[in-house]
Amino acid sequence: MAALIGATGAFAGAWLSGRHERTLEHERWLRARQEEAEDARAAAVVELTTHLAAALQTIVWFTAAAGMREQRFTEQTILDYDADMRRHLTATIQGLVGVAHRDTAAFRALERLAREVWELDARVASQAAGHWTNPNEARARISEMMVESYELERSLPHRIVGVLEGRAEPAAQAEAESRA
């Protein structure tokens, strides 16, 4: 009888131990998958950040050149700017899709930021179009956007970190509060 009780206890202990081990292994697997997903999300955000930062840097240098390099600010400068911004637009769209695939909330916040960059680019390009009719006035108006572009560029790291930390963008918070 003692042997039967001992064998039953040993069997139950082994079964419980195996069950516990399977549960722990499953939890480790879930954690690893979650970490992989978080790493992929962060990598997508970093890739998008690279393209947004490059676009902003292009805008900053273009607006600075309009004010500080009058003699070298030519039609070719405008054409080069346009070509650079087209590449940045394509890369930014790809980056946004990559983020959307991993985190829709981060996509919404970063899409608003990307929209700000492209709206600034549209205003800069609109002023640049005036170069063919009045180069000096166009250059002066482009130059006036340097501070705005620089401020947007400076805010980029903080806004991206806010998205990574799960904080909503200030504009999104205001929009959500106005709906409430």
C-alpha positions as CSV (number, residue, x, y, z in Angstrom):
1,M,0.0,0.0,0.0
2,A,2.8,2.4,0.9
3,A,4.5,1.7,-2.4
4,L,1.2,2.4,-4.3
5,I,0.8,5.7,-2.4
6,G,4.5,6.6,-3.0
7,A,4.2,5.8,-6.7
8,T,1.0,7.8,-7.0
9,G,2.6,10.8,-5.3
10,A,5.7,10.5,-7.5
11,F,3.5,10.3,-10.6
12,A,1.4,13.3,-9.5
13,G,4.5,15.3,-8.7
14,A,6.1,14.5,-12.0
15,W,2.9,15.4,-13.8
16,L,2.5,18.7,-11.9
17,S,6.2,19.5,-12.5
18,G,5.9,18.8,-16.2
19,R,2.7,20.9,-16.4
20,H,4.4,23.8,-14.6
21,E,7.4,23.6,-16.9
22,R,5.1,23.7,-20.0
23,T,3.3,26.7,-18.5
24,L,6.6,28.5,-17.9
25,E,7.9,27.6,-21.4
26,H,4.7,29.0,-22.9
27,E,5.1,32.2,-20.9
28,R,8.7,32.5,-22.1
29,W,7.6,32.0,-25.7
30,L,4.9,34.6,-25.4
31,R,7.3,37.1,-23.8
32,A,9.8,36.5,-26.6
33,R,7.2,37.0,-29.3
34,Q,6.1,40.3,-27.6
35,E,9.7,41.5,-27.4
36,E,10.2,40.6,-31.1
37,A,7.0,42.6,-32.0
38,E,8.2,45.6,-29.9
39,D,11.6,45.4,-31.5
40,A,10.0,45.3,-35.0
41,R,7.8,48.3,-34.1
42,A,10.8,50.3,-32.8
43,A,12.8,49.5,-35.9
44,A,9.9,50.6,-38.1
45,V,9.7,53.9,-36.2
46,V,13.4,54.4,-36.4
47,E,13.4,53.9,-40.2
48,L,10.5,56.4,-40.6
49,T,12.3,58.8,-38.3
50,T,15.4,58.6,-40.5
51,H,13.3,59.7,-43.5
52,L,11.4,62.4,-41.7
53,A,14.7,63.8,-40.3
54,A,16.3,63.7,-43.8
55,A,13.3,65.6,-45.3
56,L,13.4,68.2,-42.5
57,Q,17.2,68.6,-42.9
58,T,16.7,69.2,-46.6
59,I,14.0,71.8,-45.9
60,V,16.2,73.5,-43.3
61,W,19.2,73.7,-45.6
62,F,17.1,74.9,-48.5
63,T,15.5,77.7,-46.5
64,A,18.9,78.6,-45.0
65,A,20.5,78.7,-48.5
66,A,17.8,81.0,-49.7
67,G,18.7,83.6,-47.1
68,M,22.5,83.1,-46.8
69,R,23.7,82.1,-50.2
70,E,22.0,84.5,-52.6
71,Q,24.5,84.1,-55.4
72,R,24.4,80.3,-55.3
73,F,20.6,80.0,-54.9
74,T,19.7,79.2,-58.5
75,E,17.1,77.3,-60.5
76,Q,19.3,74.2,-60.1
77,T,19.1,74.6,-56.3
78,I,15.3,74.5,-56.5
79,L,15.4,71.5,-58.9
80,D,17.8,69.6,-56.6
81,Y,15.5,70.4,-53.6
82,D,12.5,69.1,-55.5
83,A,14.3,65.8,-56.4
84,D,15.5,65.3,-52.8
85,M,12.0,65.8,-51.4
86,R,10.4,63.4,-53.9
87,R,12.8,60.7,-52.6
88,H,12.0,61.6,-49.0
89,L,8.3,61.4,-49.7
90,T,8.5,57.9,-51.2
91,A,10.6,56.7,-48.3
92,T,8.3,58.3,-45.7
93,I,5.3,56.7,-47.2
94,Q,7.1,53.3,-47.1
95,G,8.0,54.0,-43.5
96,L,4.5,54.9,-42.5
97,V,3.2,51.7,-44.0
98,G,5.8,49.8,-42.0
99,V,4.7,51.5,-38.8
100,A,1.0,51.0,-39.6
101,H,1.6,47.2,-40.0
102,R,2.9,47.1,-36.5
103,D,1.1,49.8,-34.5
104,T,-1.9,51.7,-35.7
105,A,-1.8,54.2,-32.9
106,A,1.9,55.0,-33.6
107,F,1.0,55.3,-37.3
108,R,-1.7,57.9,-36.6
109,A,0.6,60.0,-34.5
110,L,3.5,59.7,-36.9
111,E,1.3,60.3,-39.9
112,R,0.3,63.7,-38.4
113,L,3.9,64.5,-38.0
114,A,4.7,63.5,-41.6
115,R,1.7,65.6,-42.7
116,E,3.3,68.7,-41.0
117,V,6.6,68.0,-42.8
118,W,4.8,67.7,-46.2
119,E,2.6,70.8,-45.6
120,L,5.8,72.8,-44.8
121,D,7.4,71.4,-48.0
122,A,4.3,72.4,-50.0
123,R,4.5,75.9,-48.7
124,V,8.3,76.1,-49.4
125,A,7.8,74.6,-52.9
126,S,5.0,77.1,-53.6
127,Q,7.3,80.0,-52.8
128,A,10.1,78.4,-54.8
129,A,7.8,78.4,-57.8
130,G,7.9,82.1,-57.7
131,H,11.6,82.0,-58.6
132,W,10.8,82.0,-62.3
133,T,8.9,85.3,-62.1
134,N,10.6,87.1,-59.2
135,P,13.7,85.3,-57.9
136,N,14.6,87.8,-55.1
137,E,11.1,87.8,-53.6
138,A,10.8,84.0,-53.8
139,R,14.2,83.6,-52.1
140,A,13.2,86.1,-49.4
141,R,9.9,84.2,-48.7
142,I,11.6,80.9,-48.7
143,S,14.2,82.2,-46.2
144,E,11.4,83.4,-43.9
145,M,10.5,79.7,-43.4
146,M,13.9,78.8,-42.0
147,V,13.0,79.3,-38.3
148,E,9.7,77.3,-38.7
149,S,11.5,74.4,-40.4
150,Y,14.3,74.4,-37.8
151,E,11.8,74.3,-34.9
152,L,10.0,71.4,-36.5
153,E,13.3,69.6,-37.0
154,R,14.3,70.3,-33.4
155,S,11.0,68.9,-32.1
156,L,11.3,65.7,-34.0
157,P,13.2,63.6,-31.5
158,H,10.9,64.5,-28.6
159,R,7.8,63.8,-30.6
160,I,9.2,60.4,-31.8
161,V,10.1,59.4,-28.3
162,G,6.6,60.4,-27.2
163,V,5.2,58.0,-29.8
164,L,7.6,55.2,-28.7
165,E,6.5,55.8,-25.1
166,G,2.9,55.6,-26.1
167,R,2.1,59.2,-25.4
168,A,-0.3,60.9,-27.9
169,E,0.9,63.9,-29.9
170,P,-0.3,67.2,-28.4
171,A,-2.5,67.8,-31.5
172,A,-4.0,64.4,-31.1
173,Q,-4.7,65.1,-27.4
174,A,-6.4,68.4,-28.2
175,E,-8.4,66.7,-31.0
176,A,-9.5,63.9,-28.6
177,E,-10.5,66.5,-25.9
178,S,-12.5,68.5,-28.4
179,R,-14.5,65.4,-29.3
180,A,-15.3,64.7,-25.6
